[in-house]
């Protein structure tokens, strides 16, 4: 089964998670420590799995010191 997962983080740092275009959950405001980019796949079987990542990006505005 293929699923389309979309994570949207708005300017207020609120994250919304969509599966196949349907909002599944929305979070409270994220902090910079919450924004650690990684992708993980969990399975409860030993059967082969595949994951195709079409893109991932993350950014953080850092003030000049």
Secondary structure, DSSP 8 states (H G I E B T S, - for coil): ----EEEEE-TT-EEEEEETTEEEEEEEE--GGG---------SS-S------------------
